[in-house]
Amino acid sequence: MIRHWFRLLWSRRRHNTAIVVEIATCFLVLCAVAALGLHQLDKARIPTGYTIDDVYAVYVDYGSFYSMNDDERAATRTQMATLLDATRMQPQVEAAAVASNVPYLQSRWMSGIQFDGQRIEYIVGTATLELRDVLGLEITEGRWFDERDQTAGPDNPVIISRSLARIFFGDESPIGKLVPRQDDDGNPVVREPGDPADRIIGVVDDYRWLGEYAPLHHTQFRFTDLRGGIGDLSPFLLVRTAPGAGTDFEERLLGSMRATAPAWEFRLRLLADYREQLHAQQLRLPIVGIVLAGFLVLMVGLGLVGVLWQSVAQRTSEFGLRRALGSAASGVRSLVLGELMALATISALIGGLIFVQAPLLGIVTGLSTSVWIGAIALAAVVLYSFVLICGLYPSWLATRIEPARALQYE
C-alpha cells in the first residue's frame, strides 16, 4: 500500500513539486524553532550556581568612584562599610554583602588571559565575606574568603568557577596554584619581583551570571575588604532576608540607608524581578520564532487544504470507480491520507537533509546532538499531525462521491 502511495505521487510529480517545496520549507522552519526552544530548555536544566529567593539588590549611587582622589575614595569605602554593617543589623536580614557582577544584572566586569594560544574570557566579581551566604554559593574545593584574606599578602586570593579550573588545570586540583599567565605565543610570562599574582584558594560551582537561558560564563571572584582598602568597590549591595519580608521591610531598609548615608541615593529591587525582566529579553527571539512559524504553518495548511480539495474534485471519477468496484469509504479515506503522508515524508526528508548541514558544516555551533535530533523529531511530529488534520476534510469529501455520479464522467 505504501509503495502504491509513492507511485501515485510520482505519477503526479509536476503537480506535487510546489507542494513539496512548500512543506519542506515549513519543516525546515519548524526544525529551526524547535532547535532554538530545545536549546533553551537544555540550558535551563543546568543549575545556575546560586539562589536568589528573598535576595534584594540595592544600587548605591555614591558618585563616580574613579574620579575621586585617594582621600575621597577612602571615605567612600568607609561609608560603604558602615552602611553594610547597619544593613546587617536590620531585623529580618540574614546576610548582606557588597558585590559586582550581580546575577541577572547585565552590568559586568570582563577580563581575559591568553592560554594555550587562545583568549580565555571570564567575568570578574568582587565580593565581601558574606557573599557566599547571600547567594548560597557552593564551594566544591578549597575555601571561601575569610579573615585570613583581610591581611594583604604577596598574592591576590581568588576563587574561580569549576569550568575555569578545568580549562587551566584539567583534572588536577587548582588550590594553591597561580592563575597562569601566558603571552600571545603561549609562553609563560615571567613574574616580576613585587608583581602580585592571582592565587587560587577555592573553586565554586559554575556561576551562570545571566541566568538559566544564557551561555556559561567562566568566573573569577576577587576579595574586597572595605575598611582594609583591599579590592575594588562595587555599587551593589546584596541583602538576603527572611521569607516574606514584604514592602514594610523595604521601606525600613531604605529609611535606614538614607539615615546612614544621607548624601547618597538608593534603588532597591528583588533579584527575582531582574530575573523576570531578563528572561523576557532572552525569550523574545524564541517567542517571535514560534509566532512566525505558527503563521507559516497556518498558511501552508490553508494552501494544502485548497490543493487537496481541488485534487479530490479532479479525481472524482477515480474515487467513484473505486467505490463502484467495492472499495469501502475507509479505503478511499486511507488512500487520500496515505498520499498526503507520503508527500509529507518526502518534504520532511528534503527539509531534514538541509537542516543537518548546519552542524555538519559548522554553520551553527554550541548545540548538543540531542538538541539536533530532538528538533527534527519534534518538527516531524508537528508536521505530520498538522498535515493529517489538513487532510481530514478533503478525505471525507472523497468518501462522499457516489459511484453513479462518478461514472457519468466516463
Contacts in CASP RR format, 6 or more apart in sequence:
PFRMAT RR
TARGET T0000
AUTHOR 0000-0000-0000
METHOD contacts of the structure
MODEL  1
MIRHWFRLLWSRRRHNTAIVVEIATCFLVLCAVAALGLHQLDKARIPTGY
TIDDVYAVYVDYGSFYSMNDDERAATRTQMATLLDATRMQPQVEAAAVAS
NVPYLQSRWMSGIQFDGQRIEYIVGTATLELRDVLGLEITEGRWFDERDQ
TAGPDNPVIISRSLARIFFGDESPIGKLVPRQDDDGNPVVREPGDPADRI
IGVVDDYRWLGEYAPLHHTQFRFTDLRGGIGDLSPFLLVRTAPGAGTDFE
ERLLGSMRATAPAWEFRLRLLADYREQLHAQQLRLPIVGIVLAGFLVLMV
GLGLVGVLWQSVAQRTSEFGLRRALGSAASGVRSLVLGELMALATISALI
GGLIFVQAPLLGIVTGLSTSVWIGAIALAAVVLYSFVLICGLYPSWLATR
IEPARALQYE
1 334 0 8 1.000
2 342 0 8 1.000
5 335 0 8 1.000
5 338 0 8 1.000
5 339 0 8 1.000
5 341 0 8 1.000
5 342 0 8 1.000
6 342 0 8 1.000
8 339 0 8 1.000
9 16 0 8 1.000
9 339 0 8 1.000
9 342 0 8 1.000
9 343 0 8 1.000
9 346 0 8 1.000
15 311 0 8 1.000
16 343 0 8 1.000
19 304 0 8 1.000
19 307 0 8 1.000
19 343 0 8 1.000
19 347 0 8 1.000
20 343 0 8 1.000
20 346 0 8 1.000
20 347 0 8 1.000
20 350 0 8 1.000
21 347 0 8 1.000
22 300 0 8 1.000
22 303 0 8 1.000
22 304 0 8 1.000
22 347 0 8 1.000
23 300 0 8 1.000
23 304 0 8 1.000
23 343 0 8 1.000
23 344 0 8 1.000
23 347 0 8 1.000
23 348 0 8 1.000
23 383 0 8 1.000
23 387 0 8 1.000
24 347 0 8 1.000
24 348 0 8 1.000
24 350 0 8 1.000
24 351 0 8 1.000
24 354 0 8 1.000
25 296 0 8 1.000
25 351 0 8 1.000
26 296 0 8 1.000
26 297 0 8 1.000
26 300 0 8 1.000
26 347 0 8 1.000
26 383 0 8 1.000
27 347 0 8 1.000
27 348 0 8 1.000
27 350 0 8 1.000
27 351 0 8 1.000
27 352 0 8 1.000
27 379 0 8 1.000
27 380 0 8 1.000
27 383 0 8 1.000
28 351 0 8 1.000
28 352 0 8 1.000
28 354 0 8 1.000
28 355 0 8 1.000
29 292 0 8 1.000
29 293 0 8 1.000
29 296 0 8 1.000
30 293 0 8 1.000
30 297 0 8 1.000
30 378 0 8 1.000
30 379 0 8 1.000
30 382 0 8 1.000
30 383 0 8 1.000
31 351 0 8 1.000
31 352 0 8 1.000
31 355 0 8 1.000
31 375 0 8 1.000
31 376 0 8 1.000
31 379 0 8 1.000
32 355 0 8 1.000
32 375 0 8 1.000
33 286 0 8 1.000
33 289 0 8 1.000
33 290 0 8 1.000
33 293 0 8 1.000
34 374 0 8 1.000
34 375 0 8 1.000
34 376 0 8 1.000
34 378 0 8 1.000
34 379 0 8 1.000
34 382 0 8 1.000
35 367 0 8 1.000
35 371 0 8 1.000
35 372 0 8 1.000
35 375 0 8 1.000
36 285 0 8 1.000
36 286 0 8 1.000
36 289 0 8 1.000
37 286 0 8 1.000
38 370 0 8 1.000
38 371 0 8 1.000
38 374 0 8 1.000
38 375 0 8 1.000
38 378 0 8 1.000
39 367 0 8 1.000
39 368 0 8 1.000
39 371 0 8 1.000
40 213 0 8 1.000
40 282 0 8 1.000
40 283 0 8 1.000
40 286 0 8 1.000
42 368 0 8 1.000
42 370 0 8 1.000
42 371 0 8 1.000
43 212 0 8 1.000
43 213 0 8 1.000
43 214 0 8 1.000
43 215 0 8 1.000
44 212 0 8 1.000
44 213 0 8 1.000
46 206 0 8 1.000
46 208 0 8 1.000
46 212 0 8 1.000
46 216 0 8 1.000
47 205 0 8 1.000
47 206 0 8 1.000
47 208 0 8 1.000
48 103 0 8 1.000
48 207 0 8 1.000
48 208 0 8 1.000
48 211 0 8 1.000
48 212 0 8 1.000
49 137 0 8 1.000
49 138 0 8 1.000
49 204 0 8 1.000
49 205 0 8 1.000
49 206 0 8 1.000
49 207 0 8 1.000
49 208 0 8 1.000
50 103 0 8 1.000
50 135 0 8 1.000
50 136 0 8 1.000
50 137 0 8 1.000
50 207 0 8 1.000
51 135 0 8 1.000
51 136 0 8 1.000
52 103 0 8 1.000
52 104 0 8 1.000
52 135 0 8 1.000
52 271 0 8 1.000
52 272 0 8 1.000
52 275 0 8 1.000
53 243 0 8 1.000
53 272 0 8 1.000
54 240 0 8 1.000
54 241 0 8 1.000
54 242 0 8 1.000
54 243 0 8 1.000
54 244 0 8 1.000
54 245 0 8 1.000
54 270 0 8 1.000
55 134 0 8 1.000
55 135 0 8 1.000
55 238 0 8 1.000
55 239 0 8 1.000
55 240 0 8 1.000
55 241 0 8 1.000
55 270 0 8 1.000
55 271 0 8 1.000
55 272 0 8 1.000
56 238 0 8 1.000
56 239 0 8 1.000
56 240 0 8 1.000
56 241 0 8 1.000
56 250 0 8 1.000
56 253 0 8 1.000
56 268 0 8 1.000
56 269 0 8 1.000
56 270 0 8 1.000
56 271 0 8 1.000
57 102 0 8 1.000
57 105 0 8 1.000
57 236 0 8 1.000
57 237 0 8 1.000
57 238 0 8 1.000
57 268 0 8 1.000
57 269 0 8 1.000
57 270 0 8 1.000
57 271 0 8 1.000
57 274 0 8 1.000
58 236 0 8 1.000
58 237 0 8 1.000
58 238 0 8 1.000
58 239 0 8 1.000
58 253 0 8 1.000
58 257 0 8 1.000
58 266 0 8 1.000
58 267 0 8 1.000
58 268 0 8 1.000
59 235 0 8 1.000
59 236 0 8 1.000
59 266 0 8 1.000
59 267 0 8 1.000
59 268 0 8 1.000
60 80 0 8 1.000
60 83 0 8 1.000
60 235 0 8 1.000
60 236 0 8 1.000
60 237 0 8 1.000
60 257 0 8 1.000
60 261 0 8 1.000
60 264 0 8 1.000
60 265 0 8 1.000
60 266 0 8 1.000
61 235 0 8 1.000
61 264 0 8 1.000
61 265 0 8 1.000
61 266 0 8 1.000
61 267 0 8 1.000
62 76 0 8 1.000
62 79 0 8 1.000
62 80 0 8 1.000
62 235 0 8 1.000
62 261 0 8 1.000
62 264 0 8 1.000
65 73 0 8 1.000
65 76 0 8 1.000
65 233 0 8 1.000
65 235 0 8 1.000
68 76 0 8 1.000
73 233 0 8 1.000
74 229 0 8 1.000
76 233 0 8 1.000
77 226 0 8 1.000
77 227 0 8 1.000
77 228 0 8 1.000
77 229 0 8 1.000
77 233 0 8 1.000
78 226 0 8 1.000
78 227 0 8 1.000
79 260 0 8 1.000
79 261 0 8 1.000
79 264 0 8 1.000
80 98 0 8 1.000
80 226 0 8 1.000
80 233 0 8 1.000
80 237 0 8 1.000
81 226 0 8 1.000
81 227 0 8 1.000
82 260 0 8 1.000
82 261 0 8 1.000
83 237 0 8 1.000
83 257 0 8 1.000
83 260 0 8 1.000
83 261 0 8 1.000
84 96 0 8 1.000
84 97 0 8 1.000
84 98 0 8 1.000
84 128 0 8 1.000
84 226 0 8 1.000
84 237 0 8 1.000
86 256 0 8 1.000
86 257 0 8 1.000
86 260 0 8 1.000
87 93 0 8 1.000
87 96 0 8 1.000
87 237 0 8 1.000
87 239 0 8 1.000
87 253 0 8 1.000
87 256 0 8 1.000
87 257 0 8 1.000
88 95 0 8 1.000
88 96 0 8 1.000
88 130 0 8 1.000
90 249 0 8 1.000
90 252 0 8 1.000
90 253 0 8 1.000
90 256 0 8 1.000
91 249 0 8 1.000
91 252 0 8 1.000
92 241 0 8 1.000
92 242 0 8 1.000
92 245 0 8 1.000
92 249 0 8 1.000
93 239 0 8 1.000
93 240 0 8 1.000
93 241 0 8 1.000
93 253 0 8 1.000
94 133 0 8 1.000
94 240 0 8 1.000
94 241 0 8 1.000
94 242 0 8 1.000
95 130 0 8 1.000
95 133 0 8 1.000
95 134 0 8 1.000
95 239 0 8 1.000
95 240 0 8 1.000
96 130 0 8 1.000
96 134 0 8 1.000
96 237 0 8 1.000
96 238 0 8 1.000
96 239 0 8 1.000
96 240 0 8 1.000
97 127 0 8 1.000
97 128 0 8 1.000
97 129 0 8 1.000
97 130 0 8 1.000
97 131 0 8 1.000
97 133 0 8 1.000
97 134 0 8 1.000
97 237 0 8 1.000
97 238 0 8 1.000
98 126 0 8 1.000
98 127 0 8 1.000
98 128 0 8 1.000
98 224 0 8 1.000
98 226 0 8 1.000
98 233 0 8 1.000
98 234 0 8 1.000
98 236 0 8 1.000
98 237 0 8 1.000
98 238 0 8 1.000
99 125 0 8 1.000
99 126 0 8 1.000
99 127 0 8 1.000
99 128 0 8 1.000
99 131 0 8 1.000
99 134 0 8 1.000
99 234 0 8 1.000
99 236 0 8 1.000
99 238 0 8 1.000
100 108 0 8 1.000
100 109 0 8 1.000
100 124 0 8 1.000
100 125 0 8 1.000
100 126 0 8 1.000
100 232 0 8 1.000
100 234 0 8 1.000
100 236 0 8 1.000
101 107 0 8 1.000
101 108 0 8 1.000
101 109 0 8 1.000
101 123 0 8 1.000
101 124 0 8 1.000
101 125 0 8 1.000
101 126 0 8 1.000
101 209 0 8 1.000
101 219 0 8 1.000
102 236 0 8 1.000
102 238 0 8 1.000
102 271 0 8 1.000
102 274 0 8 1.000
103 135 0 8 1.000
103 209 0 8 1.000
103 210 0 8 1.000
103 211 0 8 1.000
103 271 0 8 1.000
103 274 0 8 1.000
103 275 0 8 1.000
104 210 0 8 1.000
104 211 0 8 1.000
104 271 0 8 1.000
104 274 0 8 1.000
104 275 0 8 1.000
104 277 0 8 1.000
104 278 0 8 1.000
105 236 0 8 1.000
105 274 0 8 1.000
106 210 0 8 1.000
106 278 0 8 1.000
108 123 0 8 1.000
108 209 0 8 1.000
109 123 0 8 1.000
109 124 0 8 1.000
109 125 0 8 1.000
109 126 0 8 1.000
110 121 0 8 1.000
110 122 0 8 1.000
110 123 0 8 1.000
110 124 0 8 1.000
111 121 0 8 1.000
111 122 0 8 1.000
111 123 0 8 1.000
111 124 0 8 1.000
111 220 0 8 1.000
112 119 0 8 1.000
112 120 0 8 1.000
112 121 0 8 1.000
112 122 0 8 1.000
113 119 0 8 1.000
113 120 0 8 1.000
113 179 0 8 1.000
113 180 0 8 1.000
113 181 0 8 1.000
113 182 0 8 1.000
114 120 0 8 1.000
114 182 0 8 1.000
114 183 0 8 1.000
114 184 0 8 1.000
114 186 0 8 1.000
115 167 0 8 1.000
115 168 0 8 1.000
115 180 0 8 1.000
115 182 0 8 1.000
115 186 0 8 1.000
116 182 0 8 1.000
116 186 0 8 1.000
117 182 0 8 1.000
117 184 0 8 1.000
117 185 0 8 1.000
117 186 0 8 1.000
120 164 0 8 1.000
120 167 0 8 1.000
120 218 0 8 1.000
121 217 0 8 1.000
121 218 0 8 1.000
122 160 0 8 1.000
122 161 0 8 1.000
122 164 0 8 1.000
122 217 0 8 1.000
122 218 0 8 1.000
122 219 0 8 1.000
122 220 0 8 1.000
123 207 0 8 1.000
123 209 0 8 1.000
123 217 0 8 1.000
123 218 0 8 1.000
123 219 0 8 1.000
123 220 0 8 1.000
124 219 0 8 1.000
124 220 0 8 1.000
124 221 0 8 1.000
124 222 0 8 1.000
125 219 0 8 1.000
125 220 0 8 1.000
125 221 0 8 1.000
125 222 0 8 1.000
125 234 0 8 1.000
126 221 0 8 1.000
126 222 0 8 1.000
126 223 0 8 1.000
126 224 0 8 1.000
126 231 0 8 1.000
126 232 0 8 1.000
126 233 0 8 1.000
126 234 0 8 1.000
127 145 0 8 1.000
127 221 0 8 1.000
127 222 0 8 1.000
127 223 0 8 1.000
127 224 0 8 1.000
128 145 0 8 1.000
128 223 0 8 1.000
128 224 0 8 1.000
128 225 0 8 1.000
128 226 0 8 1.000
129 144 0 8 1.000
129 145 0 8 1.000
129 146 0 8 1.000
129 147 0 8 1.000
131 137 0 8 1.000
131 221 0 8 1.000
131 238 0 8 1.000
132 139 0 8 1.000
132 144 0 8 1.000
132 145 0 8 1.000
133 240 0 8 1.000
134 238 0 8 1.000
134 239 0 8 1.000
134 240 0 8 1.000
135 238 0 8 1.000
135 240 0 8 1.000
137 144 0 8 1.000
137 204 0 8 1.000
137 205 0 8 1.000
137 207 0 8 1.000
138 204 0 8 1.000
138 205 0 8 1.000
139 159 0 8 1.000
139 202 0 8 1.000
139 203 0 8 1.000
139 204 0 8 1.000
140 162 0 8 1.000
140 203 0 8 1.000
140 204 0 8 1.000
140 205 0 8 1.000
141 165 0 8 1.000
141 173 0 8 1.000
141 174 0 8 1.000
141 175 0 8 1.000
141 202 0 8 1.000
141 203 0 8 1.000
142 175 0 8 1.000
142 201 0 8 1.000
142 202 0 8 1.000
142 203 0 8 1.000
143 201 0 8 1.000
143 202 0 8 1.000
144 159 0 8 1.000
144 202 0 8 1.000
145 157 0 8 1.000
145 159 0 8 1.000
145 201 0 8 1.000
145 221 0 8 1.000
145 223 0 8 1.000
149 157 0 8 1.000
149 201 0 8 1.000
149 223 0 8 1.000
149 225 0 8 1.000
149 230 0 8 1.000
150 225 0 8 1.000
150 228 0 8 1.000
150 230 0 8 1.000
152 230 0 8 1.000
153 196 0 8 1.000
154 194 0 8 1.000
154 196 0 8 1.000
155 178 0 8 1.000
155 196 0 8 1.000
155 197 0 8 1.000
155 198 0 8 1.000
155 199 0 8 1.000
156 196 0 8 1.000
156 197 0 8 1.000
156 198 0 8 1.000
156 199 0 8 1.000
156 222 0 8 1.000
156 223 0 8 1.000
157 199 0 8 1.000
157 201 0 8 1.000
157 223 0 8 1.000
158 179 0 8 1.000
158 198 0 8 1.000
158 199 0 8 1.000
158 200 0 8 1.000
158 201 0 8 1.000
158 220 0 8 1.000
158 221 0 8 1.000
158 222 0 8 1.000
158 223 0 8 1.000
159 200 0 8 1.000
159 201 0 8 1.000
159 202 0 8 1.000
159 203 0 8 1.000
159 204 0 8 1.000
159 220 0 8 1.000
159 221 0 8 1.000
160 168 0 8 1.000
160 174 0 8 1.000
160 179 0 8 1.000
160 200 0 8 1.000
160 202 0 8 1.000
160 203 0 8 1.000
160 204 0 8 1.000
160 218 0 8 1.000
160 219 0 8 1.000
160 220 0 8 1.000
160 221 0 8 1.000
161 203 0 8 1.000
161 204 0 8 1.000
161 205 0 8 1.000
161 206 0 8 1.000
161 207 0 8 1.000
161 218 0 8 1.000
161 219 0 8 1.000
161 220 0 8 1.000
162 203 0 8 1.000
162 204 0 8 1.000
162 205 0 8 1.000
162 206 0 8 1.000
163 206 0 8 1.000
163 216 0 8 1.000
163 218 0 8 1.000
164 218 0 8 1.000
164 219 0 8 1.000
164 220 0 8 1.000
165 174 0 8 1.000
165 200 0 8 1.000
165 203 0 8 1.000
167 218 0 8 1.000
168 174 0 8 1.000
168 179 0 8 1.000
168 180 0 8 1.000
169 177 0 8 1.000
174 200 0 8 1.000
174 202 0 8 1.000
174 203 0 8 1.000
175 200 0 8 1.000
175 201 0 8 1.000
175 202 0 8 1.000
175 203 0 8 1.000
176 199 0 8 1.000
176 200 0 8 1.000
176 201 0 8 1.000
177 199 0 8 1.000
177 200 0 8 1.000
178 197 0 8 1.000
178 198 0 8 1.000
178 199 0 8 1.000
178 200 0 8 1.000
179 197 0 8 1.000
179 198 0 8 1.000
179 199 0 8 1.000
179 200 0 8 1.000
179 220 0 8 1.000
180 188 0 8 1.000
181 188 0 8 1.000
181 189 0 8 1.000
181 191 0 8 1.000
181 197 0 8 1.000
182 188 0 8 1.000
182 189 0 8 1.000
183 189 0 8 1.000
191 197 0 8 1.000
198 220 0 8 1.000
204 219 0 8 1.000
204 221 0 8 1.000
206 216 0 8 1.000
206 219 0 8 1.000
207 217 0 8 1.000
207 219 0 8 1.000
208 214 0 8 1.000
208 216 0 8 1.000
208 217 0 8 1.000
209 217 0 8 1.000
209 219 0 8 1.000
210 217 0 8 1.000
210 278 0 8 1.000
210 282 0 8 1.000
211 275 0 8 1.000
211 278 0 8 1.000
212 279 0 8 1.000
213 279 0 8 1.000
213 282 0 8 1.000
213 283 0 8 1.000
214 282 0 8 1.000
222 231 0 8 1.000
222 232 0 8 1.000
223 230 0 8 1.000
223 231 0 8 1.000
224 230 0 8 1.000
224 231 0 8 1.000
224 232 0 8 1.000
224 233 0 8 1.000
224 234 0 8 1.000
225 231 0 8 1.000
226 233 0 8 1.000
238 271 0 8 1.000
239 253 0 8 1.000
241 249 0 8 1.000
250 268 0 8 1.000
253 268 0 8 1.000
254 266 0 8 1.000
254 268 0 8 1.000
257 264 0 8 1.000
257 266 0 8 1.000
258 264 0 8 1.000
258 266 0 8 1.000
297 382 0 8 1.000
297 386 0 8 1.000
301 386 0 8 1.000
301 387 0 8 1.000
301 390 0 8 1.000
304 340 0 8 1.000
304 387 0 8 1.000
304 390 0 8 1.000
304 391 0 8 1.000
305 390 0 8 1.000
305 391 0 8 1.000
305 393 0 8 1.000
305 394 0 8 1.000
306 394 0 8 1.000
308 336 0 8 1.000
308 340 0 8 1.000
308 390 0 8 1.000
308 391 0 8 1.000
308 394 0 8 1.000
308 395 0 8 1.000
309 393 0 8 1.000
309 394 0 8 1.000
309 397 0 8 1.000
311 394 0 8 1.000
312 319 0 8 1.000
312 336 0 8 1.000
312 394 0 8 1.000
312 397 0 8 1.000
312 398 0 8 1.000
315 398 0 8 1.000
316 401 0 8 1.000
316 405 0 8 1.000
316 406 0 8 1.000
316 409 0 8 1.000
317 406 0 8 1.000
317 407 0 8 1.000
317 409 0 8 1.000
317 410 0 8 1.000
318 406 0 8 1.000
319 332 0 8 1.000
319 398 0 8 1.000
319 399 0 8 1.000
319 401 0 8 1.000
319 406 0 8 1.000
320 401 0 8 1.000
320 402 0 8 1.000
320 403 0 8 1.000
320 405 0 8 1.000
320 406 0 8 1.000
320 407 0 8 1.000
321 403 0 8 1.000
321 406 0 8 1.000
321 407 0 8 1.000
321 410 0 8 1.000
322 331 0 8 1.000
322 332 0 8 1.000
322 335 0 8 1.000
323 329 0 8 1.000
323 332 0 8 1.000
323 401 0 8 1.000
323 402 0 8 1.000
323 403 0 8 1.000
323 406 0 8 1.000
324 403 0 8 1.000
324 406 0 8 1.000
324 407 0 8 1.000
329 399 0 8 1.000
330 399 0 8 1.000
332 395 0 8 1.000
332 398 0 8 1.000
332 399 0 8 1.000
332 401 0 8 1.000
333 395 0 8 1.000
333 396 0 8 1.000
333 398 0 8 1.000
333 399 0 8 1.000
335 398 0 8 1.000
336 391 0 8 1.000
336 394 0 8 1.000
336 395 0 8 1.000
336 398 0 8 1.000
337 388 0 8 1.000
337 391 0 8 1.000
337 392 0 8 1.000
337 395 0 8 1.000
340 387 0 8 1.000
340 388 0 8 1.000
340 390 0 8 1.000
340 391 0 8 1.000
340 395 0 8 1.000
341 384 0 8 1.000
341 387 0 8 1.000
341 388 0 8 1.000
343 387 0 8 1.000
344 383 0 8 1.000
344 384 0 8 1.000
344 387 0 8 1.000
347 383 0 8 1.000
348 379 0 8 1.000
348 380 0 8 1.000
348 383 0 8 1.000
348 384 0 8 1.000
352 376 0 8 1.000
355 375 0 8 1.000
355 376 0 8 1.000
356 372 0 8 1.000
356 376 0 8 1.000
357 363 0 8 1.000
358 364 0 8 1.000
359 365 0 8 1.000
359 367 0 8 1.000
359 372 0 8 1.000
END
